[in-house]
Amino acid sequence: MTAIDITGATALVTGASRGFGRGIATSLSQAGARVVGVARDHDQLQRLRAELGDSFIPVTADAAGPVTAGQLIDAYRPAILVLNAGATPLTRPLHHHTWQTFSQNWDVDVQHVFRWVREALLSPLDPGSTVITISSGAALRGSPLSGGYAGAKATIRFITAYAADESARAGLGIRFRCVLPQLTPATALGSAGVAAYAARQGVSPASYLEAAGPALTVGQAGAAITGLITDPGYDRDAYVLTAAGLTAAP
Ligand SMILES: NC(=O)c1ccc[n+]([C@@H]2O[C@H](COP(=O)([O-])OP(=O)(O)OC[C@H]3O[C@@H](n4cnc5c(N)ncnc54)[C@H](OP(=O)(O)O)[C@@H]3O)[C@@H](O)[C@H]2O)c1
């Protein structure tokens, strides 16, 4: 199958200021896309712009806000949308959570995916567009020290599948794919998780990671998402992402 050429295409990445989002924005930019990067940290976005140049457009905004998705989809008409933004869960056992801390990833991660996916379908994005949502391996196994995180990430996978069905029913030609990355210490969010789960097992983060096998890097995550967008052979709704690459999610 012929690779999809994204040279000159507009890609919008939420949570582009650091972590996976930064890696995804960098990889898409290197593949020739014009990248609109959305996050709240203005300075980090400006640093990425200095690195990637004029083809990177920083937008300081709350990706989960009520008008952000509508405004930015109208303004930029992206052919590629990567919904990656996510809050770092408070790592505590269930009964040490309040409802507010338990539901944080619903308020940020799920709300932002819901709003952007809804706008992508209503707008609608052009036929041939791709929407990628970032879930988590926790959606398959649970994450007992992260409050409502695993359930929120499972819901993101459901929303993506529902949207794929609506796109097909309406003949919109928009591809929807969900990615479930493994836990990795390569980002701020992931390293907090590794520290918490290692402490619970009574081992050091280094021992925990050694037992878990090779850790996913930000560069690998960026390259995998670009591959998912450009390779039409990836025709499943959801993929697990590890250091070994993408595999169909169970
Ligand atoms: N790292 C892992 O081990 C792992 C594993 C599975 C899944 N994931 C998922 O991968 C995604 C990226 O996580 P990461 O590990 O790269 O975490 P990270 O390094 O903490 O980055 C999170 C990104 O999300 C942005 N963000 C958070 N709330 C936002 C909001 N309301 N509006 C706009 N941007 C917002 C942050 O930017 P600002 O703070 O500047 O807004 C930042 O750019 C998340 O959805 C996470 O759940 C991570």
Ligand as a Chemical Component Dictionary entry (heavy atoms), coordinates in Angstrom:
data_LIG
# 
_chem_comp.id                   LIG 
_chem_comp.type                 NON-POLYMER 
_chem_comp.pdbx_formal_charge   0 
_chem_comp.three_letter_code    LIG 
# 
loop_
_chem_comp_atom.comp_id 
_chem_comp_atom.atom_id 
_chem_comp_atom.alt_atom_id 
_chem_comp_atom.type_symbol 
_chem_comp_atom.charge 
_chem_comp_atom.model_Cartn_x 
_chem_comp_atom.model_Cartn_y 
_chem_comp_atom.model_Cartn_z 
_chem_comp_atom.pdbx_ordinal 
LIG N1  N1  N 0  3.768  8.694  29.973 1  
LIG C1  C1  C 0  3.109  7.573  30.113 2  
LIG O1  O1  O 0  3.608  6.615  30.742 3  
LIG C2  C2  C 0  1.738  7.425  29.489 4  
LIG C3  C3  C 0  1.227  6.137  29.358 5  
LIG C4  C4  C 0  -0.019 5.982  28.781 6  
LIG C5  C5  C 0  -0.718 7.085  28.317 7  
LIG N2  N2  N 1  -0.202 8.320  28.465 8  
LIG C6  C6  C 0  -0.993 9.471  27.958 9  
LIG O2  O2  O 0  -0.212 10.187 27.022 10 
LIG C7  C7  C 0  -0.659 11.539 26.998 11 
LIG C8  C8  C 0  0.549  12.464 27.126 12 
LIG O3  O3  O 0  1.117  12.256 28.426 13 
LIG P1  P1  P 0  2.644  12.512 28.765 14 
LIG O4  O4  O 0  3.116  11.294 29.432 15 
LIG O5  O5  O -1 3.354  13.049 27.591 16 
LIG O6  O6  O 0  2.454  13.600 29.929 17 
LIG P2  P2  P 0  3.120  15.028 30.204 18 
LIG O7  O7  O 0  4.562  14.989 29.895 19 
LIG O8  O8  O 0  2.655  15.396 31.559 20 
LIG O9  O9  O 0  2.415  15.957 29.113 21 
LIG C9  C9  C 0  1.044  16.245 29.184 22 
LIG C10 C10 C 0  0.722  17.279 28.123 23 
LIG O10 O10 O 0  -0.689 17.573 28.192 24 
LIG C11 C11 C 0  -0.837 18.983 28.257 25 
LIG N3  N3  N 0  -2.070 19.342 28.933 26 
LIG C12 C12 C 0  -2.546 18.902 30.119 27 
LIG N4  N4  N 0  -3.722 19.481 30.387 28 
LIG C13 C13 C 0  -4.002 20.299 29.339 29 
LIG C14 C14 C 0  -5.072 21.171 29.012 30 
LIG N5  N5  N 0  -6.126 21.323 29.819 31 
LIG N6  N6  N 0  -5.026 21.857 27.843 32 
LIG C15 C15 C 0  -3.961 21.733 27.010 33 
LIG N7  N7  N 0  -2.936 20.910 27.262 34 
LIG C16 C16 C 0  -2.953 20.222 28.416 35 
LIG C17 C17 C 0  0.414  19.490 28.969 36 
LIG O11 O11 O 0  0.668  20.828 28.615 37 
LIG P3  P3  P 0  0.438  22.110 29.559 38 
LIG O12 O12 O 0  0.655  21.699 30.980 39 
LIG O13 O13 O 0  1.432  23.082 29.011 40 
LIG O14 O14 O 0  -0.976 22.525 29.262 41 
LIG C18 C18 C 0  1.472  18.584 28.362 42 
LIG O15 O15 O 0  1.896  19.107 27.121 43 
LIG C19 C19 C 0  -1.673 11.692 28.138 44 
LIG O16 O16 O 0  -2.972 11.635 27.602 45 
LIG C20 C20 C 0  -1.378 10.489 29.009 46 
LIG O17 O17 O 0  -2.491 10.078 29.778 47 
LIG C21 C21 C 0  1.020  8.530  29.040 48 
# 
loop_
_chem_comp_bond.comp_id 
_chem_comp_bond.atom_id_1 
_chem_comp_bond.atom_id_2 
_chem_comp_bond.value_order 
_chem_comp_bond.pdbx_ordinal 
LIG N1  C1  SING 1  
LIG C1  O1  DOUB 2  
LIG C1  C2  SING 3  
LIG C2  C3  SING 4  
LIG C2  C21 DOUB 5  
LIG C3  C4  DOUB 6  
LIG C4  C5  SING 7  
LIG C5  N2  DOUB 8  
LIG N2  C6  SING 9  
LIG N2  C21 SING 10 
LIG C6  O2  SING 11 
LIG C6  C20 SING 12 
LIG O2  C7  SING 13 
LIG C7  C8  SING 14 
LIG C7  C19 SING 15 
LIG C8  O3  SING 16 
LIG O3  P1  SING 17 
LIG P1  O4  DOUB 18 
LIG P1  O5  SING 19 
LIG P1  O6  SING 20 
LIG O6  P2  SING 21 
LIG P2  O7  DOUB 22 
LIG P2  O8  SING 23 
LIG P2  O9  SING 24 
LIG O9  C9  SING 25 
LIG C9  C10 SING 26 
LIG C10 O10 SING 27 
LIG C10 C18 SING 28 
LIG O10 C11 SING 29 
LIG C11 N3  SING 30 
LIG C11 C17 SING 31 
LIG N3  C12 SING 32 
LIG N3  C16 SING 33 
LIG C12 N4  DOUB 34 
LIG N4  C13 SING 35 
LIG C13 C14 SING 36 
LIG C13 C16 DOUB 37 
LIG C14 N5  SING 38 
LIG C14 N6  DOUB 39 
LIG N6  C15 SING 40 
LIG C15 N7  DOUB 41 
LIG N7  C16 SING 42 
LIG C17 O11 SING 43 
LIG C17 C18 SING 44 
LIG O11 P3  SING 45 
LIG P3  O12 DOUB 46 
LIG P3  O13 SING 47 
LIG P3  O14 SING 48 
LIG C18 O15 SING 49 
LIG C19 O16 SING 50 
LIG C19 C20 SING 51 
LIG C20 O17 SING 52 
# 
